[in-house]
Amino acid sequence: MNSPRISLEQWRALIAVVEAGGYAQAAEALNKSQSTVSYAVAKLEDLLEVKVFEIQGRKAVLTPVGETLYRRARQLLDEASGLEKAGRDMAAGWEAEIRIAVDHLFPGEILLRVLGQFSDHCRQTRVQLYETVLSGNEEALMEGRVDVAITPIVPVGFLGDPLMRIRFLPVAHPDHPLHKLGREVSYQDLRQHRQMVIRDSGSRVNRDAGWLGSEQRWTVSNNTTSIKSVCLGLAFAWLPELDVQQELASGQLKVLPMREGQERFAQLYLVFADRDYAGPATRQFAEMILQGVRDICKEATGGASA
């Protein structure tokens, strides 16, 4: 096997120039001199006999070859970082910390029950929990900020195991004007009233989901605020059935008699950042989540197999 002639530090310099936006910014990000960064990239170009950057005005821009090398270098460094982390985790036994991203749609009852069980089983492992909406999980996985995610969106390049399907119902306070119509509710009726929706927690993509036809739409950051607002009669919303069971049972909320679109569904997936490098604590948490979902399904069906 031939030994690589280009070091990880040289690839890191290339990536830094691209992502920081220039040699000076890359030098600052890497805490190195600008001449050191420039030399590393120049040496890389010399060894490969290619031109990675071309100067346009006062800015270094990737050539087509440079774009390909940048993408592969990014993968190389991610793989190297993952390998180092896996080695540290295996040496330590259980991970000192696991990082989890959970979409707001996942039932809080299951999550808290599993976290309690996990705490009893892995007392020395800290948990960093990121509660996200829509593309927030996608970003956390792609940026390597979490070890495992529960998400309705499986990013490109990742694989997910189906976890559970969430049913949404259109609901409003019993005294809401939509319930006073005395007939089936149409989309045209909804347009005349305020809708409550949840804000996407991602910073790169502002992705909306569901019916968004109301001009009086209010956007909030979490499900609790949305549910409370609808219970107060401030708006209508499609809310996860599992989250509003008590409100429906107590009469605080009532399902709207829709002419169409009476229910909606979203599929949640369990996605590892990298299953091969996942430590024992990460794998334990994932198995507990899967078992927690199975237990809830059995309870919902009176003990029958899900």
C-alpha positions as CSV (number, residue, x, y, z in Angstrom):
1,M,0.0,0.0,0.0
2,N,1.4,3.4,-1.0
3,S,1.6,5.9,1.8
4,P,-0.3,9.2,1.1
5,R,2.0,12.1,0.3
6,I,-0.5,14.7,1.5
7,S,-1.1,15.1,5.2
8,L,-4.4,15.7,7.0
9,E,-3.1,19.1,8.0
10,Q,-2.7,20.1,4.3
11,W,-6.3,18.9,3.5
12,R,-7.5,20.8,6.6
13,A,-5.8,24.0,5.3
14,L,-7.6,23.6,1.9
15,I,-11.0,23.1,3.7
16,A,-10.4,26.1,5.9
17,V,-9.7,28.4,3.0
18,V,-12.9,27.3,1.3
19,E,-15.1,27.5,4.4
20,A,-13.6,30.6,6.0
21,G,-13.6,32.5,2.7
22,G,-10.0,33.2,2.2
23,Y,-6.4,32.6,3.3
24,A,-6.3,35.3,6.0
25,Q,-9.6,34.1,7.5
26,A,-8.5,30.4,7.3
27,A,-5.2,31.3,9.1
28,E,-7.2,32.9,11.9
29,A,-9.6,29.9,12.1
30,L,-6.7,27.5,12.3
31,N,-4.6,29.7,14.6
32,K,-1.7,29.6,12.1
33,S,0.1,32.2,10.1
34,Q,-1.2,33.1,6.6
35,S,2.1,32.0,5.1
36,T,1.8,28.6,6.7
37,V,-1.7,28.1,5.2
38,S,-0.7,29.4,1.8
39,Y,2.3,27.1,1.8
40,A,0.2,24.0,2.8
41,V,-2.2,24.6,-0.1
42,A,0.6,25.4,-2.6
43,K,2.4,22.2,-1.6
44,L,-0.8,20.2,-2.1
45,E,-1.2,21.7,-5.6
46,D,2.4,20.9,-6.4
47,L,2.1,17.3,-5.2
48,L,-1.1,16.7,-7.2
49,E,0.0,18.8,-10.1
50,V,-3.4,20.5,-10.2
51,K,-4.7,24.0,-9.6
52,V,-7.1,24.1,-6.7
53,F,-7.8,27.8,-6.5
54,E,-7.9,30.6,-9.0
55,I,-7.9,34.3,-8.1
56,Q,-10.9,36.3,-9.1
57,G,-10.5,39.9,-8.1
58,R,-9.3,39.7,-4.5
59,K,-10.9,36.3,-3.8
60,A,-9.6,32.7,-4.2
61,V,-12.2,30.6,-6.0
62,L,-12.2,26.9,-6.3
63,T,-11.5,25.4,-9.8
64,P,-13.7,22.5,-10.9
65,V,-10.9,20.1,-9.8
66,G,-10.7,22.0,-6.5
67,E,-14.4,21.6,-5.9
68,T,-14.1,17.8,-6.2
69,L,-11.0,17.7,-4.0
70,Y,-12.7,19.9,-1.4
71,R,-15.7,17.5,-1.2
72,R,-13.5,14.4,-0.9
73,A,-11.2,16.2,1.7
74,R,-14.3,17.0,3.8
75,Q,-15.3,13.3,3.8
76,L,-11.7,12.3,4.6
77,L,-11.5,14.6,7.6
78,D,-15.0,13.6,8.8
79,E,-13.9,9.9,8.6
80,A,-10.7,10.6,10.4
81,S,-12.5,12.4,13.2
82,G,-15.0,9.7,13.5
83,L,-12.3,7.1,13.7
84,E,-10.5,9.0,16.5
85,K,-13.8,9.4,18.4
86,A,-14.6,5.7,18.1
87,G,-11.1,4.8,19.4
88,R,-11.5,7.1,22.4
89,D,-15.0,5.7,23.1
90,M,-13.8,2.1,22.9
91,A,-10.9,2.8,25.2
92,A,-13.2,4.4,27.7
93,G,-15.8,1.7,27.6
94,W,-19.0,3.9,27.7
95,E,-19.1,7.3,26.1
96,A,-18.7,10.2,28.5
97,E,-21.5,12.0,26.6
98,I,-24.0,11.3,23.9
99,R,-25.7,13.9,21.8
100,I,-29.3,13.4,20.7
101,A,-31.5,15.5,18.4
102,V,-35.3,14.8,18.8
103,D,-37.9,16.4,16.6
104,H,-40.8,18.0,18.5
105,L,-43.2,15.5,17.0
106,F,-41.8,12.6,19.1
107,P,-44.0,12.0,22.1
108,G,-42.4,13.6,25.2
109,E,-43.8,10.8,27.4
110,I,-41.7,8.2,25.6
111,L,-38.6,10.4,25.5
112,L,-38.6,11.1,29.2
113,R,-39.4,7.5,30.1
114,V,-36.4,6.3,28.0
115,L,-34.1,9.0,29.4
116,G,-35.0,7.9,32.9
117,Q,-34.2,4.3,32.0
118,F,-31.0,5.3,30.3
119,S,-29.9,7.3,33.3
120,D,-30.3,4.2,35.5
121,H,-28.3,2.1,33.0
122,C,-25.6,4.5,32.1
123,R,-25.1,6.7,35.1
124,Q,-21.7,8.1,34.0
125,T,-22.8,9.2,30.5
126,R,-24.0,12.8,30.1
127,V,-26.8,13.5,27.7
128,Q,-26.9,16.6,25.4
129,L,-30.5,16.8,24.1
130,Y,-31.4,19.1,21.2
131,E,-35.1,19.6,20.7
132,T,-35.6,20.4,17.0
133,V,-38.2,21.1,14.4
134,L,-38.1,19.9,10.7
135,S,-34.7,20.7,9.2
136,G,-33.1,21.2,12.6
137,N,-32.4,17.5,12.8
138,E,-31.1,17.4,9.3
139,E,-28.6,20.1,10.0
140,A,-27.5,18.5,13.3
141,L,-26.7,15.2,11.6
142,M,-25.0,16.7,8.5
143,E,-22.8,19.0,10.7
144,G,-21.8,16.2,13.0
145,R,-23.3,17.8,16.1
146,V,-25.2,14.7,17.3
147,D,-24.7,11.0,17.5
148,V,-28.3,9.9,16.8
149,A,-31.5,11.7,15.8
150,I,-35.2,11.1,15.8
151,T,-36.4,13.0,12.7
152,P,-39.1,13.2,10.0
153,I,-36.3,14.0,7.4
154,V,-33.6,11.5,6.6
155,P,-30.7,13.6,5.1
156,V,-29.0,12.6,1.8
157,G,-26.2,10.2,2.6
158,F,-27.9,8.8,5.8
159,L,-30.1,5.8,6.4
160,G,-32.9,5.7,8.9
161,D,-35.0,3.0,10.6
162,P,-38.8,3.7,10.6
163,L,-39.7,4.5,14.2
164,M,-43.4,5.5,14.4
165,R,-46.1,7.3,12.5
166,I,-47.6,10.5,14.0
167,R,-51.2,11.3,13.4
168,F,-52.3,14.9,13.2
169,L,-55.8,16.1,13.8
170,P,-57.3,19.6,13.0
171,V,-58.5,21.0,16.4
172,A,-59.9,24.1,17.9
173,H,-61.5,25.2,21.2
174,P,-65.2,24.1,21.2
175,D,-66.3,27.7,21.2
176,H,-64.2,28.6,18.2
177,P,-66.2,30.1,15.3
178,L,-65.2,27.2,13.0
179,H,-67.2,24.9,15.3
180,K,-70.2,27.2,15.1
181,L,-70.7,26.8,11.4
182,G,-73.0,23.8,11.9
183,R,-71.5,22.0,8.9
184,E,-68.4,20.5,7.5
185,V,-65.4,22.9,7.4
186,S,-63.8,23.6,4.1
187,Y,-60.3,25.0,3.3
188,Q,-62.0,28.3,2.4
189,D,-63.4,28.5,5.9
190,L,-59.9,27.9,7.4
191,R,-58.5,30.8,5.4
192,Q,-60.6,33.2,7.3
193,H,-59.2,32.2,10.7
194,R,-55.9,32.2,12.5
195,Q,-53.7,29.1,12.2
196,M,-51.0,28.1,14.7
197,V,-47.8,26.5,13.2
198,I,-44.4,25.6,14.6
199,R,-41.2,27.4,13.4
200,D,-38.5,25.4,11.7
201,S,-35.5,25.3,14.0
202,G,-33.0,24.9,11.1
203,S,-30.8,27.9,10.3
204,R,-30.0,27.0,6.7
205,V,-33.4,26.0,5.4
206,N,-36.8,27.5,6.4
207,R,-39.0,24.5,5.7
208,D,-42.7,24.7,6.3
209,A,-45.0,21.7,6.5
210,G,-48.7,21.0,6.5
211,W,-51.6,23.3,5.3
212,L,-50.4,26.9,5.5
213,G,-53.3,28.7,3.7
214,S,-54.3,31.1,6.5
215,E,-53.2,34.7,6.1
216,Q,-53.5,35.2,9.9
217,R,-51.0,32.5,10.6
218,W,-49.1,32.7,13.9
219,T,-45.7,30.9,14.1
220,V,-44.3,29.7,17.5
221,S,-41.2,27.8,18.6
222,N,-42.7,24.8,20.4
223,N,-45.6,22.5,20.6
224,T,-46.6,23.5,24.2
225,T,-47.2,27.1,23.2
226,S,-49.2,26.0,20.2
227,I,-51.4,23.7,22.2
228,K,-52.0,26.3,24.9
229,S,-52.9,29.0,22.3
230,V,-55.4,26.7,20.6
231,C,-56.9,25.7,24.0
232,L,-57.4,29.5,24.7
233,G,-59.3,29.8,21.4
234,L,-56.7,32.0,19.8
235,A,-56.3,29.8,16.7
236,F,-56.9,26.4,15.1
237,A,-54.1,23.9,14.3
238,W,-53.2,20.4,13.2
239,L,-51.7,18.9,16.3
240,P,-50.2,15.5,17.1
241,E,-53.0,13.3,18.4
242,L,-50.7,11.8,21.2
243,D,-50.0,15.3,22.4
244,V,-53.6,16.5,22.8
245,Q,-55.4,13.3,24.1
246,Q,-56.0,14.9,27.5
247,E,-57.3,18.1,26.0
248,L,-59.6,16.2,23.7
249,A,-60.9,14.0,26.6
250,S,-61.5,17.0,28.9
251,G,-63.3,19.0,26.2
252,Q,-60.7,21.8,26.0
253,L,-60.2,20.9,22.4
254,K,-62.5,19.5,19.7
255,V,-61.7,18.0,16.4
256,L,-62.9,20.1,13.5
257,P,-65.4,18.3,11.1
258,M,-63.3,18.8,8.0
259,R,-64.9,18.2,4.6
260,E,-61.5,16.9,3.5
261,G,-58.1,16.5,5.1
262,Q,-59.5,15.2,8.4
263,E,-56.1,13.8,9.3
264,R,-52.5,14.0,8.3
265,F,-49.5,11.7,9.1
266,A,-45.8,12.2,9.5
267,Q,-43.2,9.3,9.6
268,L,-40.4,9.6,12.2
269,Y,-37.1,7.8,11.7
270,L,-34.2,6.8,14.0
271,V,-31.0,7.9,12.3
272,F,-27.4,7.3,13.5
273,A,-24.8,9.9,12.5
274,D,-22.6,6.8,11.8
275,R,-23.8,3.5,13.0
276,D,-20.3,1.8,12.6
277,Y,-18.7,4.3,15.0
278,A,-21.6,4.5,17.4
279,G,-20.5,3.8,21.0
280,P,-22.2,1.4,23.4
281,A,-24.1,4.2,25.2
282,T,-25.5,5.6,21.9
283,R,-26.5,2.1,20.8
284,Q,-28.2,1.5,24.2
285,F,-30.2,4.7,23.9
286,A,-31.3,3.8,20.4
287,E,-32.5,0.3,21.5
288,M,-34.3,1.8,24.5
289,I,-36.1,4.3,22.2
290,L,-37.2,1.4,19.9
291,Q,-38.4,-0.6,22.9
292,G,-40.2,2.5,24.3
293,V,-42.1,2.9,21.0
294,R,-43.0,-0.8,20.9
295,D,-44.3,-0.5,24.5
296,I,-46.5,2.5,23.7
297,C,-47.9,0.7,20.6
298,K,-48.8,-2.3,22.8
299,E,-50.5,-0.2,25.4
300,A,-52.5,1.6,22.6
301,T,-53.7,-1.8,21.2
302,G,-54.5,-3.3,24.6
303,G,-51.4,-5.5,24.7
304,A,-51.6,-6.8,21.1
305,S,-48.4,-7.0,19.1
306,A,-47.6,-3.8,17.2
